[in-house]
């Protein structure tokens, strides 16, 4: 019998590792920190990203802030704002790319999660877990049309993956249609539906059977479906974001989504709505499907679904579509999807959205913010190309990437964080918590005006 020899150089110094862990845990425990502690946190964070996470993030941070502000390290949050370790406060108009619909650390969601945590954190994986059943019932009542059954996940890309697999189990058809400028996630299946070449190219070839047509072009959609039918590759499903978020807040032409629904009915295809970003009240309705009066066969949710407290998502489908999983529910599973903490967070989030009428508030405040931003932009038409949106999902498009970078950096320096993107700074998104106050909205508008007036690009 051989024995594994361990050299002294391979031995881990557990005492040293644990001393560092204790220091980190002590920092986590603190509500307030000293200047010296803040400096240590910044140093450890920057060095940790450089040496152990990904140094590319530091370069990314430099491109959207000024000088050494890439070292801004977030520390705490509440309502519509968060603070960095140096005490600087920001109005959050990025919203975690749509996570914080009910605000940062919403007390009702926090309480539900804490109450559940005090009893049981994760489920056994064998016994029936009650909150999953209750949340699924709530979604069946809440979602549009005949959507009935839910499968719970941890993220948006997982929701899209589950939707694709449900569609594949529903029909032997192999063809899917997505649209240009679409973003559906970065796991392999959802990345195949995503249209951003910069994300796709390193991983080619993608999953077979996907085609992309221009978003909003109903004639091209029809022609593609007809062509697929003629060559014996009929379309299984069309997957769309009702409003394209990552693509730059691209609104569908009038009647477009209804026409897509009609095409699906005509050709026997499913309609998948990716509402990972547009769902949970963001656009002025609980779901953007309601905004356009269209009933999908499959609905994808995530981001704000967990109330900004617990990562959570869901794919909700009609019984006709979902029944493919009935004979063997283990054909698609996830260890942590639908865990008790996530379900508690989602249930409380829906409660807050309904009781505080946040979808309606998103419509009202969104109209105010959109109009005021457009008024400011009238004096800067040489810089701002268009401002558009629905509810509190607003896109600000500039004449060039350079202008977009400078405006987003200027807003950051003035304490407003917007949802710019790494690959397309020409347009940035404004998607604050739906709880943002009118005073905070006015502050954002004023700082937008100040930045535009000071811009020398």
N, C-alpha and C positions, 0 to 999 in steps of 0.2 A: 504494500500500500504506500503510495507516494503522499508526501505532505507538502502543502503549499508554503514556500518560504516567503516571508515578508521582510523586506529590507527596512532599515531604520528610516530611510528617506520616504518610504511609502506610508509610514504610520501617521495617522491623523492626530493632531493635538486637540483632543476633544475639550480640554479645559479652556484652551484659547478660543475655540469656536463658541463654547457656551458663555464665556465672559462677554463676547460680542453680542450674542443673542440676548443676554440679560440687559445689556445697555440699550438695545433696540426695544425690548419689551418695556423698559422703564420710560422710554420716549413715547411709546404708544399710549402708556397710561396717563401721560400728562395732558391736561387741557390747555395749559399755557407753557411756553418755553422761554428761556432766556436768550439773549442775543448770541451768547457763546454756543448754546445748544443749537440755535438756528444755523449758525455758521458751520457747525459740525454736520448737521443734516444735509446742508447744501453740498459740502465737500464729499460726503459719503455717497450722496445721490449721483452727482456728476461722475465721480470715479467709478461707481458701480455700473452706471450705464456705459461708460467708456470701456471698462474691463470685463464686464460680465453680462450685460444685457444686450446692447447693440450700440456701438459708437455712432451709427448713422442717425440715431435720434437726436444726438447733440447737434449735428449739422442741420437737421431739419428744424430744430428749435431756433438756430441762428437765423434761418431764412425768414422766420415769421416774427422775430423780435429784433431788437437792436443791440448791437455791441455784445456785451456779456450777459444780457438778460436771458440767455438760454438757460442760465442757472436758476431761474425762477422755479421754485419747488412748492407745489401745492400742499396745504396743511389742514385747512378746515373749511366747512361750508355750511350754509344755512339759507333757506328761502331761495332767493334768486342770485345769491352771491357766494363767492368763496375767497379765502385769504391764502397768501403764500406764507412761507415760514418767516419772512421779513416783516409781515404784518400788512403788506399791501393788499387792498381789497379790489375785487373785480366784479363787475356785473356780468353774469354768465349768459351771453347770447350765443354760445356754442351749444350749451345744454347737453354736453356729452354726446353730440350728434343725435340728439332726440331722446336721451335717457330720462331727463328730469322734468317730465311733463307736470308732475304734481309738486314740483319744487325739490330743493335739496333737503334731505333728511326730513321728509314730511312726518310730522309727529304721529299721525294715525297709522301710517305704514310702519314706522319704527316700532310703535306699540304692538302691532299685530305680530311682527317678526320676533320681538323680544318675548312676547307672551308664548309664542310657539316654541322658541328656543328654550324657555324655562321648563317646558314639558318634554319636547323631543326635537332634535335638530334634523336628523335624516331618517328616512324610512328603512324598514327592515329588508326591502326588496322581495319579500315573500307575502306578508300579510297585506290585506287591502288597506290602502292609506286613504283616510276620509277626505282630506282637503282636496286631493286630486279629483275625486268624484264631484265634490261640491263646486269646485272651480269650473269643471267641464260643463256642469249644468248651467252655471251662470253664463258661460260663453255661448251655450246653445240658445239661451234667451236673449243675449245681448247682440250677437253678430247678425248681419243681414241675411235675408233669404232663408234657405233651407239648411244652412250649416248646422251640424248637430253634434259631431264627434270631435274630440280634441286629443292631440298627442302633444305632450309638453317637452320642451327642450330648454337649453341654456342660453342660446344666442340666435341671432338672425340667420346666420349662414346655416345653422342646424335646422332651423325652421324651413328654409328653402330646400335643403337636402331631403327632408322628410316629405315635402310637397312633391318633389320630383319622383321620389320612390312610390308615393301613393298613386301618382298618375301612371307610372309604369306598371304597377300591379293592377290598376283598373283596366288597362287595355294593352293589347299586344302591339299597338302602334308605337313606332320608335322615334317619330319626329316631334321636336319641340321648336316653338318659335319664341324668341326673345327680341328685344329691340336695341338699337344703337343707343349709346350713352346710358345704358342700364347699369345698375349696380345691385347685385343680389348676394354678395358675399365672396369669400376667398377660399373656402374648402372646394375640393375639385369639382363636385357637381354644380354648386352654386356659381363657382368661377366660370364654368362653361356657359352659364346663362348671362354672366356679367359681360359687358361689352368693352371694358377698358383694356386696350392692348398692352399697356405697360404692366398690368398685373398678369395677363394671360401668357405673353410670349415665352417667359422662361419655363413654362410648364406644358407647352404644346407637345403632343396633340392632346386636345381636350376630350371629353366624353363625346362619342359620336352621336349624330342625330340632331344637333342644335343648329338652327339658322337664325340670323339676325336681320331684321328689317328696320327701316327708319321709324322712330317713335312718332306717332301722329299721322303717318301716311297710311290711310285706310285702304287706298287702292293697291299699294304695294303689298299690304297684308293679304288682301283678297287674292291677288295674282300669285303670291307665294303659296297660299293654301290650295289654290287651283292647280298649280304646277306640281305640288307634292302629291295631290290626289291622282293626277294624270300619270305620274311615273311610278305609282304603286307604293308611295311612302306617305300615306295620309297622316295628318297632324294629330298627335296625341293631346297636346296642350299648348296654350299660349300663356306665357308668364310675363306680367307687367307690374311696374310700380304705377299706381294711378297718377301720381305726380313724381317725376324723377328727382330724387334728392341729391345724391352724389353727382348726378349729371349736371346740376346747376339750377335746381328748382324749375324744371321744365314742365309747364302746365299742358295738359292734353287739349287739342282743339275741341271746340264745341261739338258735342255728339260723338266724339271719337270712341270713347269707352263703351258707349251703348252699341255702336256699330261693331266693335270687336266682339261684344257679347253675342250679337246677332250672327256674326260669322261663325263663332264657335257652335252655336245652335244649328246653323245650316250644314256645317261640315262634320258635326259630331265630335267636336274637340272640347276639352275642358278649359276653363278659364281660371288661372291662378293669379290672385292679387297679392303681391308682396307689399304688405303694409307695415313692415318692420319700422319704417320711419314715419309714415303718414297716419298710422293707427293711434288709438288711445287719445283721441281728442285734438291732435295736433293741427288739423286743417279746418277746424270749426265744426266738425261732426265727430262722433265717436270713431267712425271709420270713413276714410275717403270714398269708399264704395257707396256710402250713403250720400255723400256730397254730389256724386254723379249718377245716383239712382241706378246702380248696376249691382247684380247679384253674382258673385263669383262661385265657383265650385269648390275652391280651396282658398283659404285665407292664411297668410303668414304674419305672425306677430312676434315682436321681441322689443329690444331697447327699453321703451317706457313701461313695458308690461310688468316689470318687477318694481316699479315705483321709485327707481333710482337707488334702491337699497340692496336688492338681490338680483343677480343675473337670472333672467327668466324669459321664456318665449313659448310660443304655441303654434301649431298648425291645426286649423279647424276646417273640417270638410263635411260635405253632405254624406248621408248614410250610403248612398249609391257608390260614392267614391271610396269611403273609408272601409267599407265592408270587406275589401281585399285583405285586411289585417285580422278579420274576425277568426278565421280558421286557425291561424297561428300568430298570436300577438307578439311573438318573439322574433318575427321577421325583421322588425326594426325596433331597437330599444336604445335606451341611454341610462346610465347609472344614476345621474343626478337630476335629469329632467323631471319636473313635477315633484321635486322634493318638498317636504312640509314647509320649510322656510320660504321657498319661492312661491308656493301656492298661497301662503298667508299674505305675502307681500302683494301678489297680484290681486287677491280678493279685496284687500284694503285699498289698493290703488283704484280699482273700479268703483268702490264705495266713495272715495274722494272725488273722482271724476263726476259721478252722478250727483252727489249731495252738494258739491260746490259749483256745479254747472260749468265745469272747466271747458268742455268743448264749445259751449256758447260764449264763454269768456274769451276763448282763443279767437273766435270769429270777430267779436267786438273790438278787442284790443288789437288784433291783427290788422283790421281795417284802419284803425287810427294810426298805428305805426307805419303801415305801408304808405298811407296818404302823406304823412309828415316827412318820411324819407324821400318820397317822390318830389315833394315841395322843395326840400333842400337841394335835391339833385338838379332842379331846373336851372340853377345858377352855375352848374358845373357840368354842362352837357359835353364839354370837351374831355371830361374824365369818365363820367357815368353814362353807360350805354342804355341800361334799362334796370328798373326795379320791379319785381313781380312776386306774386305769391298767393297763398291761400291760408287763412288763419294765421298762426304764428310760425309758418314755414315760409320764409321770405328770402329770395335770392337777389343780390346786388351785383350786377354785371358791369364791368368796366371795359374801356376800349383796349386795354392791354394787360398782360400778366403783371408787368412792372407796376402799373398803377394799383392793381389789386393787392399786390404784396405791400406796397407802401401804405395804403389805407388800413389794411389789417394790422400792420405793425404800429401805425399811429394810434389806432383804437386801443391796442394792447397797452401802449405806453400811457394812455389816458384811462386805463382801468376798465376797458370793455373787451371781452374775449368773444370773437366771432368764429364761425365754423368755416374757415378756409380749408382748402385741400392741398395736398402735396403736389398733385399732378395738374391742377387747374386753378391757379390763383386769380384768373381773370374774373371769376365769379366766386363770391363767398356767401355763405348762408347765415341768416339771423334766425335762430330757433331757440329762444329763451324758454325757461319754465312757463307754463301756462298761468302760473300764479304771479308773474311779474307785475309790479305796481305801475300805475300811470306815471308816478314821479320817476321811477326808474326808466320807464320808456322815454320820458322827456329828457332824461339825462343822456340816454343813448343817442337820441336825435341830436341834441346839442353838441355832443362830442363828435358825432359824424360830421356835423357842419364845421366844427373847429378843425378837424383833420383835413377835410377837403379844402378849406380856405388856406391852410398852411402848406399844402402839397405843392412842390416845385417840379414834379416830374413832367 
